[in-house]
Amino acid sequence: MTAEEQIIHIYKEMYTAMINKDRTELERVHDNSFVLIHMTGMRQSKQEYINAIIAGTLNYYSVEHDDIKVEINGNTAVLTGKSKVNAAVFGGGKHTWRLQLRLQLVKKDNGWRFILASASTY
């Protein structure tokens, strides 16, 4: 697999892990330094984010990917993914969001890991 294919693969694995509430996989694809910046500007650390998924504060049900672009620069990369995500978050109702994630990655120990995610809509 090329580096671009590896990055796209872990992006899709991340969504599968979110839907399945798979803590082990979520821990694997996110670096310990990971921070998520929600559309509201709220920031969550890796553990806060994963704990919110496992606890049901962030519930993901399905995803359909519309567009995925990857830019690689040595051992860093940026993935911009546009996906329709069916979710219920922070006590709100189930809704399909046109979610754009801009994810920064770093290559460590021969694998890519997410270090920063910024969420918006498209």
C-alpha positions in Angstrom: 0.0 0.0 0.0 1.2 3.5 -0.8 1.4 6.1 2.0 -1.8 7.8 0.6 -3.6 4.4 0.6 -2.5 3.7 4.2 -3.8 7.1 5.3 -7.2 6.7 3.6 -7.4 3.2 5.1 -6.9 4.4 8.7 -9.5 7.2 8.0 -12.0 4.6 7.1 -10.9 2.4 10.0 -11.4 5.3 12.4 -15.0 5.7 11.3 -15.6 1.9 11.6 -14.2 2.0 15.1 -16.4 5.1 16.0 -19.5 3.2 14.9 -18.5 0.0 16.7 -17.3 1.8 19.8 -14.0 0.0 19.4 -11.7 1.5 22.0 -8.6 -0.6 21.0 -8.8 0.6 17.4 -9.5 4.2 18.3 -6.4 4.1 20.6 -4.3 2.7 17.8 -5.2 5.3 15.1 -5.0 8.4 17.3 -1.6 9.6 18.6 -1.5 10.3 22.4 -1.1 14.0 21.5 -4.4 14.0 19.5 -6.8 16.9 19.8 -10.3 17.2 18.2 -11.7 20.6 17.6 -15.5 20.4 17.2 -17.5 22.6 15.0 -18.4 24.6 18.1 -14.8 25.2 18.9 -14.8 22.8 21.8 -11.5 20.9 22.1 -11.2 17.3 23.3 -8.1 15.4 24.1 -7.6 11.8 22.7 -8.9 10.3 26.0 -11.9 12.7 26.3 -12.9 12.0 22.7 -12.6 8.2 23.0 -14.3 8.2 26.4 -17.2 10.2 24.9 -17.6 7.7 22.1 -17.5 4.7 24.5 -19.9 6.4 27.0 -22.4 7.3 24.3 -22.0 11.1 24.4 -20.9 10.8 20.8 -22.9 8.1 18.9 -22.0 7.2 15.3 -24.3 4.9 13.3 -23.1 5.0 9.7 -20.9 6.9 7.3 -20.8 7.4 3.5 -17.6 9.0 2.2 -18.0 11.6 -0.5 -14.4 12.9 -1.0 -11.1 12.1 0.5 -7.9 14.1 -0.3 -4.4 13.5 1.1 -1.4 15.7 1.0 1.9 14.1 2.3 5.1 16.0 3.3 7.7 13.5 4.5 6.5 12.1 7.9 3.5 14.4 8.1 0.3 14.5 6.2 -3.1 16.2 6.0 -6.3 14.4 5.1 -9.4 16.3 4.2 -12.4 14.0 4.3 -16.0 14.9 3.4 -18.4 12.2 4.6 -22.1 12.0 5.4 -22.2 10.8 9.0 -25.3 9.6 10.7 -24.8 10.5 14.4 -26.4 11.6 17.6 -24.1 13.8 19.7 -24.3 15.6 23.1 -27.9 14.4 23.7 -29.2 15.7 20.4 -31.3 13.6 18.0 -30.0 11.3 15.3 -29.1 13.3 12.2 -27.0 12.9 9.1 -24.3 15.5 9.0 -22.2 16.5 6.0 -19.1 16.4 8.1 -15.7 17.6 6.8 -12.7 16.6 8.9 -9.3 18.1 8.3 -6.9 15.6 10.0 -3.3 16.1 10.5 -1.2 13.0 10.8 2.3 12.0 11.7 4.2 8.8 10.8 5.5 7.0 13.9 6.7 3.5 14.3 6.0 2.7 10.6 2.4 3.7 10.9 0.3 6.9 10.5 -1.5 8.4 13.5 -4.0 11.3 13.7 -2.7 14.2 15.8 -5.2 16.9 15.2 -8.8 17.0 13.7 -10.8 20.0 12.9 -14.5 19.4 12.2 -16.8 21.5 10.0 -19.7 21.0 7.6 -19.6 21.1 3.8 
